[in-house]
């Protein structure tokens, strides 16, 4: 039973890590796009 519990915990941990990494990667790439888009906008004060 201990081995099964350990295996399940290991599986859940590795899966959670992958989801977290994927989410972080998505948010980072999205943030980069937003920053680039924002830089492209003209403001009354000129380029941001």
C-alpha positions, 0 to 999 in steps of 0.5 A: 500500500505504501508503494501505491500511495508513493506512486500516486503522490509522485504521479500527481506531483509530476503532473501538477509540475507540468501543469504549473510549468505550462501555465507559467509558460503560457502566461509569460508568453502572453505577458510578452505579447501584451508588453510588445503590443503596449509598446506599439501604441502611440500615446499623446506623450509619444511612444510608450 
